[in-house]
Amino acid sequence: MKIKFLIIRFSSIGDIVLTTPVIRCLNQQLVGAEVHFVTKKQFASVVSQNPYIHRVHLLENSLNDLIKELKEENFDYIIDLHHNLRSAIIKARLRILAFTFNKLNFQKWLIVAFKKNILPEKHIVDRYFNTITPFDVKNDSRGLDFFIDQKNEIDISSLPFNFHNGYVALVIGAKHATKQMPEDKLVQLCNGIEGPVILMGGPDDRTKAERIIQLTEKTKIFNACGGFNIQQSASLLRQARLVITNDTGLMHIAAAFKQKIISIWGNTIPQFGMYPYVPNQDYYIFEVNGLKCRPCSKLGFQKCPKKHFNCMNKQNVRGIIELTNKLLIN
């Protein structure tokens, strides 16, 4: 007998990638499961190639149009992994049994406002699985998924010659500025890493990347910011020898490929539960501990509220360089 599930996660890239173990395990462990996924149109390519999803439904302009489309599917259950106003409206309008992710907003507020940590020591992926406990679906510990359309695979021989034998992917972008390493620190990193470096981020990061290149060995650095779509960027991450990244969506895509990851944290903290999810594999975290102001937000700001930005300005750049060069040898 077919059982139709609707999983809701509208945004953003990393949050959507983190839902993929739930998608896979529902599909593989429940006989007759048909899994549909709803997200925003701009994030369609994050899940469009996922073989465990029967159909992707997209929110473009009208929530009413989306709900009309969803009603026609006659779902049996909703798995709400976003838990926001839009997902609440969908649940109310579809009027079927729904299971909703607990975002632990009060616990996050406590640690941001008073630095009192009562958050569970559990990755958000494992907390997602708590949402589907009634179906007796277990985490298969295979990690995250990201599937690339063949037409979006990047042949690294199309890159400059220096990059044909491998490179470090350095993610310089993030949605919020307080998650991003300052430019002078990125310049130090690029100059210290023994080997070619591809700078990765969105279109808004392209000018910053050009400024960094002007202060480094130009033949050693390639600016990929804004030059590739999400799937093409994923292909570059998959083929990197190592990934250095802020707390951002590309970090989770790199984790899906079981990459070696050095994760750099600014105003947010790994205790929120969104560190690299790579079961049975090492990853490396650099953060500035002991700051009374950190975390200052569960998301981030465009400027440091305290104006000193010590969570990034005091990063151990030399330590990151040493670890990177060590891992490149091994």
BELHUKA-V64762 format. One line per field, one symbol per residue. burial: 1 if it has 16 or more other C-alpha atoms within 10 Angstrom, else 0. A space follows every 10 residues. Layout:
burial->???
This chain:
burial->0001111111 1111111111 1111111000 0011111111 0011111111 0110111110 0000011001 0000101111 1110001001 1001000111 1000000110 1100000010 0011111111 1100001110 0011111100 0011010000 0110011111 1111101111 1000111111 1111111111 1100110111 0110010001 1111110101 1111111111 1111111111 1111111111 1111111111 1111111100 0010111100 0011111101 0001000011 1100101001 1001000100
